[in-house]
Amino acid sequence: MSSSVSSKVRVRFAPSPTGMFHVGGARSALFNWAIAEQTGGTFVLRIEDTDANRNRPEWTEGIISALAWIGINADSPHFEGPLMQSAQEPQHRAAVAGLLERGRAYHCACTREEVIARTGDPNRGYDGFCRDRGLTEGLVRFRTPDEGATTVDDRVRGTVEFPNAAMEDFAIARSDGSPLFILANVVDDIEMGITEVLRGDEHLSNTPKQQLLWEALGHFPPVWAHVPVIVNEKRQKLSKRRDKVALEDYKAEGYLADAMVNYLMLLGWAPSGDREIVPWAEMVGEFAVSDINSSPAFFDVKKLRAINGEYIRALSLEAFTEAAEPFLDPSWDREVWKRLAELAQTRVAVLSEVHNLADFAFLDEPVFDEQSWNKAMKEPAAELLAATEDAYRDAPWNAEELKTRLEAVGTTFGLKLGKAQAPVRVAVTGRTVGLPLFESLEVLGRDRTLARIAAARARLAS
């Protein structure tokens, strides 16, 4: 038996181009990327594109783009690919032929209905009926050993034994000779010199079959590592039909790539010192597959938002302004926006929130959120707005003075500043929550602020 181990570590990420890029796939890709960078090894991107009915070229482009967004770049010396599985079909067919020739596989003509009729059990696997019939056509099955067990040494799960008697003679090629995934996957890993396979633990049940194929093809299997499934708040496995799982959606919402990388690395693994905000370079230095937790990892969107907010606030003002640009209205005066950007940076958790926080400054009049209006415009809102309008008419127009004068107005009504500013905020911005009020009024200007307070008073009167 020959060794598959090369002088350098070679890991792989092998997605199918059948949809948007799943955050679970992104987590596995990052774990593999960390291994490649840490060891000076190679990360192989293999596109498993043999399902012609479901694959689309744009999905492949999306995978490459999504990987680049989280820092897995094709121009890195650690990156190889993309390699297309479909290009390997001659090697797949040759492997099947070799297994048939050596008696490690055989042709089978049984239908599923015939197996059920013989066994009387629709849940039972294949019964081996064609094992010794000497057929020369039909689908191809691997001859699983009858006795003993296949032992998988997993760096996350530990040693896992699979009794061979519990494994059916599984199919490895269709009747037309085209390989099935389980065979193609193994042959590709052998051909590409993969030394370590780290993937989601939904693949663990296939691993003993793949290990048997590695050995039957004359190679030592790679180092296995199966990372925990990612679950939602109900502890259900993340599903694209039920949960927000597409990495592209998070990017479009305004999550920063560095924050997303940081969070995904925490799903099943943790750096030292109870830290959560950790730069990539530090995580690479600390990452160890043996430290990955085998328990399901909870995808906590609230925690992701909090981490993203931390990363946003850590940006320079120039970098924040640039990052927020795609989320701004093209009509906005960019000079006015620059004055609001520093305020917005302290408030947003995701960049898409910038628009709703700052749009008041670019509208002819605010768009009122009715719930905010009803909450803020209770007595004595009308009288307080009138007093504020008077107080602001001759005020030096800066945030500190505007705050001082509103505090004084509030005192006359027996209100603390937090209560006093609510009607003013809604009158001027349309909402109860937004950017720091007095700095916002300073940017908005005296004339527009007074006009909006007067309009709110008129609306209350009507």
Protein Blocks (a to p, Z undefined) as FASTA:
>chain_A
ZZfbdfbdcdddddddfbccdfklmmmmmmmmmmmmmnopacdddddfkbmmlgcfklmm
mmmmmmmmnopafkbckbgcjddfklmmmmmmmmmmmmmmnopaccdfbdfklmmmmnop
akbccehlmmmnopabdcddddddfbhcdddddfklopadddfklpccddfbdfkopacf
klmmmmmmmmnopabdcddfklmmmmmmmmmmmmmnopacdddddddddddfkopacdfk
lmcfbfklmmmnopafklmmmmmmmnopacehhiabdcfklmmmmpcfklpcfbdcdddf
klmmmmmmmmmmmpcfklmmmmmmmmpcfklcfklmmmmmmmmmmmpmbfklmmmmmmmm
mcfbdcddfklmmmmmgcfklmmmmmmmmmmmmgccdfklmmmmmmmmmmmnopafklmm
mmmmmmmnopabdcdfklmmmmnommlmmmmmmmmmmmmmZZ
